[in-house]
């Protein structure tokens, strides 16, 4: 055998061995995915067991006689048990409450309504996302249609991507559903919404869910407007032009009836003084988002009327001004608390402080003071939760809240911004001259 032939043979052998090794890696990857599916099935089983336990406790509580001298709650025993269970599950798994509610519903569906889907998940032949694709379409079907719907989808589910399974499940649901698509659409319209989501590197997304014809028409409109701006000297892509056109319409446009003219959103932006003066590159802080680059912070502070500027001292970090440029600590406690909290202080809740209530940690009726260390923002839902259930919290010195659940577990909510309290803040050193500060 020639040298060349021998080298070719060795190369083929080496390549074949490499492919076999790669194949074994894929086998392990597939088995690991199957293990994840089995874990998801066990989690669903445990969540549903916990749900039944909570419901049994509610039944016992409802049968108990009311305690003399204790005021009756606005919520009944079943609602208290349901909200306590949902919220503690959310905190335990570090999920938003809405996601915890979805997990509970999915777990119940797997355990009670879709046994074949649960079995496929336990076997590892489908992933949890495949199971979700089946469950979410099954929720609107009558019970008698579920067995046929489930079996038809499971025949092909192990070989389909999640996207393809979703499509197939949606089409099959349309065929089996006894209610017309028109009637179902009218119900779905009630769930229209706009959702804000922070992204990385100073970016964020705004999602709009509404009737398909509205959303498609809006997308087509900004596309046509973007195309009209394309020119040889236009550096922006069509995708960028869509985004810029959308932003211009939302921020400066008006509705069909003229609503919106003159209306501007109001957002707090915290800017270190030295950053504002151009002597520092310390990031600013945008309410509801987090750190923003110094140039953007300076531009907002200088020009944007829709933002309330908040200046902070370069050494102490104390808030110097809210909405004005005076060189002193502000006295308005509500503004201070809004800057400190930024959102509802329930663990994991992102409802803006601007749309939340100020709650007395120790109730006013029990001699709780109206002070920064006894006040925290809670959205209406979580304010009611604190009032109506066995959840409670302690207010720590730095603004951290230590929540205790009905089962005695503890969870922590840290303030968005740790700043010195207005009553105790060390005043900044006064300038030697009597000339006003340049900011």
N, C-alpha and C positions, 0 to 999 in steps of 0.2 A: 504494500500500500504506500502510495506516495505521501510525502510530507503534507501536501495540500489536502489530500483526501482524509488523512488522519486528523488534521486540524478541523476540517469541516465536521467530521464525525464527533469529535470532542465538543464542538460548539453545539451540535444538535443535542448531545447528551446533557450538557450543562443547561441548555434552554429548557429541555424537557423536565429536568429536576426542579428548575426554578418555577415552572408552571405548576408542577405538582405541589410544591411548597406554598405557592400562592393559592392554589385550590384549597389546601388545608386551612389557610387563614380565612378564606371565605366560609368554610364549614363552621369554624369557630364563631365567626361573626353572626352567621345565621342562628346558631344555637344560643348565642348570647341574646339575640333578639327574641327568641322563643322563651328564654328565661324571663325576660322583661315582661312578656305577655302573661306568663304564669304569675309573676309578682303582682301585676295589675289585677288579675282575677282574684288573688288572695286579698288585695287591698279592698276591692269592691265587696267581697264577702264580709270583711271586718267592718267596713263602713256601714253596711246594711244591718249587721248584728247590733252595732252601736245605736243606730236609728231606732231599732225595735226596742232596745233597752230604754232609750230616752222616752219613747212613746208609752212604755209600760209605767215608767215613773210618773208621767203626766196623768195617767189614769188613776194611779194611787193618790196623787195630790188632789185631783178633782173630787175624790170621794171623801177626803179629809174635811172635818168641820173647820170653819174659819176660826182663827185665834182671836179671842176677845181683845179689843184695844188696838188691833192692827188694821189699818185702813185697807179696804179692798183694792186690789190692783186693777188697772184699766184692762190689762190682758188676762185672758183666762189661762187655766193651767196648761192646756194644750199648746197655746201660742208661746207661753213662757218657755216650755220645754223645747219646742221647735227652734226658737231663736237662740236659746242657750246652746243647744246642740250644734246648730249650724255655725255659730260664731266661734265656739271652741274648736270645732273641726278646722275652721279656716285658720285660726291662730296656730294650731298644732301642725298643720301641713304648710303653713306660710303661704296661704292662698287668699285671694280676694274673696269676700263673702259670696259674690255671685258665682265664682268658680266652685266654691264649696257646695253651694246649692245644686249646681249642675252635677257635681260628683255624686252627691246623695241621690239625685234622681236617676243617674246612670246606674249606680249600684243597685238600686231597687229594681230597675228594669231588667238588669242582668239576672238578678236572683229570682224574680217573680214572673217575668213575662217572656224572656228570651233564653230558655235553657240551652238550646243548641248553640247559640252564640257564646254563652258562657263556657260551654264544653270546648268549643273551638279555641277560645282564648286560653283555657286551662291546658289544652294540648299544645299550645304554642303555634298553631297553624295560621292564626291571624294575629295582628297586632291590636293594641288597644284603640288606635286610631281607626282601624277597620271596624272594630266593634262600635265605636262612636258613630261612624257613618251609617251603620245599620240602625242603631238605637234612635238617633235623632230623627230619622224618617219614620220610624215605627211609632214614635210618640203620638202622632196625629191619626193613626189608624185604629179602627175598632178592634177589640180583642179577638173577634172571630177571624180577622184577616191576618193576624200575626204569624201563625204557624206556616202558612203558605209563603208569605212574604220572606220570612227568615230562611226557610229551607231553599227557596229559589236563589237567594243572594249567596248563601254559604257554599253552594256548589261551585261558584267561580271566585269567591272572595280570596282564597289563598293565592290565587294567581294574578290578582288585579292590584294596581296601585290604589292608594286611598282615593285619589281624585277620580279614577275610573269607577271605583265602587260607589262613591258618592253620586256620580251621574246615574249609574244604573239603579241605585236605590231610589233616587228622586223620580226617575221615569216609572219605575214599578209602583211607587207610592201613588203617582197620578192615576194609574190604571185601577188600583184597588180602592182608592179613597171614595167613600160614598158621597162626600160633599163636593160641590163644584169648585173649580179653581177660583171662580169669581168670589164666592163666599169666603173662601180661605184667604184670598188676597185682602179682602176688606178687614179681616181680623189682623192680618200681619202688618197692615199699615199702621196700626196702633203702636207698633214696636219701633217705629222710625226713630233715629237717634243720630247724634254726632258725638264722636269720641276723640279725645285728645290723648296722645301717647308720646312721651319723651323718647328721643332717640339719642345716639351717640354724637359727640363732636359738635355740640351746639345746635343740633337739628331736632325736629319733632314731626309727628304725623298727625293729620286730622282726618278721621274716617267718617264717612257719611253713609248711613243705611236708610234707604227710602224706596219708594216705588221704582221699579226698574226703568220705566219710561222717563221719569224725572232725572234719575242719575245718568242714564245714557244720553239724554238730551243735554244735560249740563256738560258731560264729557265732550260731546260733539261740539258744543258751543266754544269751549275753551280751545279745542283743537283747531276749529276754523279761525278763531281769533289769533291763535299762535301762528298758523300758516300765513295769515295776512301780514304778519310782522317779519316773515323770513325775507332776507335781502342779502345781496352779496357782501355787504359790510356788516351784517348782523352776526356777532360771534356766538350767540346762544343757539343751542339745539332746539328742536321742536319740543322735546320733553321739558327742557328748561323754560321755554316760552309758555307752555301750558301751566307750569307751576307759577310763573310770574303773573300771568293773566288771572289765574285763579285767586292769587293773593290780592291783586289790585281790586278785583270785584268784591271780595269778601271784606277787605279793610276800608275801601272807599266807595263802594257801590251802594245802591238803595234797592229796596224791594219794589215789586210791581205797584204797590200802593204808596210808595214814598217812605215807608217805614225804614229807619236806619239813617236817614239824612241827619247829620249832626250828632249821631250817636257814636261814641267811641268806647271800646273796652278799656277797663282800668286795671293795670297790672303794676305791682311793686317791683322795682329793680334796685338792688342794693349795690352801691358803688363805693369802694374805698376811696377816701379823699385823695390820696397820692396817685391812685390810678386816674382819677378825674383830671388831676393837674398834669398828667403825663409823666410823672416821676416814678411810676411803678407799673409793672405789668401783672399785678395781682388780679385774678378774674373777678368779675362782678357776679351777682347772684340774681337770677330771674325767678320770680315767684311762680311756683308750680312746675318749675323745670330743674333749676340747679345752676351750676357754673356756666357763665358765658364769657367769651373772650373779651379782653380789655377794650379793644377798639369798638366793639358793639356796645359795651356798657357805656363808654364815653359818648357815643353817638346818641343813644337813648336819653342819657342824662341831659344832653345839650338841646335836643330837637324834638323828641317824641312827646306829643301832648297826651297820648293815651297811657303814659306810664307815670307812676308816682316815684320820684327819685328819693332814695334813702341813702344818706351819707354816713360813713362809719369812720371813727377816729383811727389814724394809722397805727397808734401804739396800743390803745386799750381795746379797740374793737367796739367801743360803745357807740350806739346809734346817736348821731349828732343832730339829724334833722329828718323830718318826715314831711315831704311836700313843700319844704321851704329850704333856704340856704343859711339858716342861722347857726352859729357855732355854739350850740348848747344841746344837752340831752332833752328830748321831747318829753312832755308831761302827759301826753294822751295815752292812757294805759291800753285802750283798745287797739290803737295802732301798733303799740309795742308788742302786744300779744299776737297780733296778726303776723308780724314779721318773725317772731320767735317760732310760732307753730306752723304757719304756711298752709297746713292742711288740717283736717280732722285728726285728732290724736288717738283715735282707735287704732290698734296695731294693724297696719296694712291698708287703712282707708286713705284714699287720695282725694276725697272731696275737699275743695278749696276752703280755707278758713273764712274767706269772704262770704261763703254761702253756708256757714256753720253757726251754731249757737255757742255762746260763752257759758260754760258750765262751772258752777262752784263745786270744787272737789269735795269739800265739806259744805253741805247745804247751808244756805243763808239762814234757814229756819232753825238750824242747830248751831248758830253763832259762827258760821263760816265767814271769814272776812272777804271783802271784795279787793283782793290783792293779787299781784302777779303770781305768787306761789300758791294760790288757791283757785286759780282760773285756768281753764284750758278749752280749746275749741273742740266741739263735738258736733258732727252733722246731725240733723234731726233724727235720723234712724238710730244712730249710736247714742244720742242723748236719751232717747226713749229706752234703749236697751239698758243703759246704766240705771235709769229710774225704775224700770219695771222688772228687772231680773236680778240675779245674785252676783252679777259682775260688779266689781268695785276697783278703785285704783288709789294709789298713793302718789302724792306730788313730791318729787325729790328736789333738792336745792337748785340743780342746774336746769330745771325744766323737764327732766325726764319723768315719764309716768310709768309706774309699776302697776300693771293690771293683774288682778287675781280672778281666775275663772270660777264658775260654780263648783268644779271638782277640786279646786285648790291649786291648780297649776298657775304659774306666773309668766307673764309676757311683758316685754318692755317696749315703750314707744319713746323714741328720742326726739327732741325738738329739731326742727329743720335748721335753725340758726341758734347757736348758743351765744347769747349776748347778755351783758350785765343788766340787771333789772333797773328800771328807771328810778326807783326810790333809793337805791344803794350805790348807783354807779359813781365811780370816782370822776369828778369833773376834770376836763382837760385843762392843762396849764394855760393861763391867760397870756396872750402875746404881750411882749414888753411895751410895744407902742400902742397908742390908742386908735391906730388906723384899723378899719374893719378887715376881717379876714378875707382873702381873695376868693373864698368859696361860700 
